[in-house]
């Protein structure tokens, strides 16, 4: 039998940064400060009547937003993993050299509640938002079958309450598959959603995850037009260089042909 692979001497650089660096912690605090202030100062004071959830029929080229009823209660929607919770225990296990495995992740969901930590800034921000009368709703692609364990992880990290079917929605709750728009629509039918937070673009709209959307076009959509105005102004993004659809791309995808440089002295 072949010898088992040696354990890496260090975690991957992306994990060192996200889970260990002061820079990542500071960015978490910055994002949650911004969301808290937006909700408490702008959303509550102005009550614009417009949700930050896209309306049905929207496209990346022509986004439209849901309209709120005047008496509708307010809410914010958050992703869970690497947005509200840091999965330190699971990522430690994966950092030892193992690739992602769905069965292991399922066991993590069921048993890992004691090995997570809140994203810096999240606990105090969500407490202030709730104290202002705004409901906090979690929308995660964790499995609905593991709802009790996920709620325990959220609450154990000081981020709760999280009640399945009311303030916690999971994969399989509304429609099969990992798309989050059906769950967002359900929440937006109950509340005027004034802010959303996530670590991936799909935490704001499934339109960003279309299979035929090229990587440069995805970046252009997220950073231009209506969407450019939403970042920090209703939509709040947390850093995650470890996994997800944002961690991909060829040289041609990442480096535009007219923005390349080679050392004029040549290779040594």
N, C-alpha and C positions, 0 to 999 in steps of 0.2 A: 504494500500500500504506500502511496506517496506520503511524504511527511506533511503534517499540517502547515499551512502558511504561517509565517512568523507574524506576530502581532506588531503593527507599525510602532515605531519609536515615539511618534507624536500623532495627535489627531490631525485630520485634514485641515488645511489652512482655513477653509471656509468655516469649519466648526470652531477652530481656535478663535476666529473673529466673532462669530455670532454668539457663542456661548461663553467665551472667556474675556473678550475685550471690553475695556471701559468705553471705547467708541460706540460699540453696539448698544451697550447699556444706556449711554447718553442719548442715542438716537431714539430708543424706546421711550425714555422720559420726555424727550422733545415732542414726539408724535402724540403722546397721551396728554401732555400739557396743551398742545394745540387743539386736540379734539375737545377736551374739557372746556377750554375757553370759548371755542366756537359754539358749543352747545349752550353754555351758561350765558354768554354775552350776546351772541347773534341769534341763534335759533329761538331761544326763549323770549327774547325782547322783540324780535321782528315778526315772528310767525308768518313767514312769507307765503304760506299756503301751498308750497311746492315741496314734494318729497325729493330725496336724493336717490331714490330707486328709479331705474329706467322703466318707462311705460312699455306695455306690450306693443310690438311692431317697430320698436326702435332698431336702428342700425348704427354701426360705428360712424357712418357718414352723416346720419340724420338722427341723433339721439333726442328723445323726448322723455319728459319726466312725469311721474304720477302727480295728480293734484290732490291735496289734502282737504278733507272736510273741515270747516271752521272749528267744530267741537271735538275733533279727533285727538286722542291722547298721543303724546310724543314718545318716540323710541329711537334708540341707536341699535345698529346691527354690527356684530363683530364675528369674525372668524375665531377659531380657538387655537389651533396648533401654530406656534411661532408668531401668533398675533397677541393672544392673551396668555397662553401657556408656553413655556420652553420645555421641550421633551428631553430633558437632560439624561434621564435613565436610558431611554431608547437610543438616543444618539451616541451615548457612551458605548453601548453594546455594538452598534453599527460601526463606530470609529475603530473598533479593534480589527477591522478588515472584512466584515461581512456585508454583502450586498443587501439591498432592500428585499424583504420577503413578506408577502401579505399575511401569511400565517403567523409570523412572529409579531407583526404589527397588531394583529387581532389579539394576541395574547398580551401585548403591551397595553392596549386599550383596557383590557379586563383587569390587569394586575398592577399597572404602573402609577396609580394615583399618588403614591407617596414619593415618587421620584421625579416630580415636575416642579417647576418654579414659575412664579408669575413674571411676565415681561416687566422690566423696570418701568415704573410710572403707571402701570395699569390699575393696581389696587386703589390708590388714592383718587385717580381720575374717575373710575367707575363708581366709587363711593360718592363723590361729589355730584356726579350726573344723576344717580338715583335719589340723592337727597333733594335735588331740584325737582323731583317728580317725573323724571324721564325714565322710561323702562329700558333696561339693558337686555338685549336678545342675542343669543349665540347661534350662529349658523355654521355647522361644521360637517365635514365629510367623514367624520367618525361614524361607525355603524350604529343604527338605531337599536340593534340588539344589545349593544353595550351601553345603553343610555345611563343606567344607574351608576356605572363605574366612571363614565365621563363626567356626570354631574358631581360625583365625589371628588374627582380631580380638580374641577373648577372651584368648587366650594372649599376644598382643602387648601387651595392656594390663595384663598382670601378674595376670590373674584365673584363669588355667588351673591344671591341665589341663582340656581339654574334648574328650572323645572321642565322636564321633557314635555313637549307639546304646547308649552306656554312661553317659556323664555329660553328654551333649548330645542333646536331643530337639527336633525341628523340625516345622514344618507339613508334613503328609503322611507322617510316619513311622508313625503308628499308624492314623489314620483320615483321610479327606479333610476339608477345611475347616479353619477356624481355631480350633475348640473345643480347649481345653487339657485338659479333664477326662480324655479317653482316655489321654493321655500321663501325666497325673498318676497315674492308676490303675495304669498299667504300672510306674511308679517305685515306687508304694506297695506293689505286690506283691513287690518285691525288697528294700525297705528299710522301716524304721520312720521315717517322715518327721516330724521333730520341729520344723521351722520352715519357713516359706515367706516369700519376699519378692517384691514386685512394685510396679509403679507404677499399676496399674489393678485394679479389683475382679475382673475376669476372670482375673487371675493367681492367684486363690485359689479361685474356683469359677465355672464357666460359668453358674450359676444367676443371677448378677448381670447377665448380658448377655441375658436373655430379652427378645425383641422386644416383648412385651406388658407389660413391667414399666415402670410409669410412673416418671418421674424422682423425684418425692417419695417413692414407695414404695421405690425403690431406696436412697435415702438413709436412710430409716427402717429398712430391713432391715440395712444396714451398720452402723448406729449404735445398734442396740437388741438386747436379749436375748443369746443365745449369742455372736453375732458381736462385740458391743461388748466382751466379755471377752477376745476373742482378739487384739485389736490391742495389740502390744507384749508379747504373751503366747503367742507361737507364729506369729502373722501379723504381718508388718512391711511397712509401706507407705512407698514413696518418692514425693516430689512430682513431678507432671508436669502443669503447666497448659497445655502446648503442643498436645497431641493426645490422642485417645481418647474413649471414651464418657462420661467425666466432664466433658468440655468441651462442654456443650449445655444447653439449657433456655430456656423462655420466661420472661417476667416472672412469669406465674402459677406456673410450676414452681419458680422460685427464691425468690420473695418471698411468703410466706403472707399471705393477705388481712388477717389480724389483726395483722400485724407491719409495716405500711407507715406511713410518715410523710411528711407534706408540710410544708414551711416555713410556719408560720402567717402570716408576713409576706407570703406570696405571691411570685410571680415578679417579679423586678425588670425 
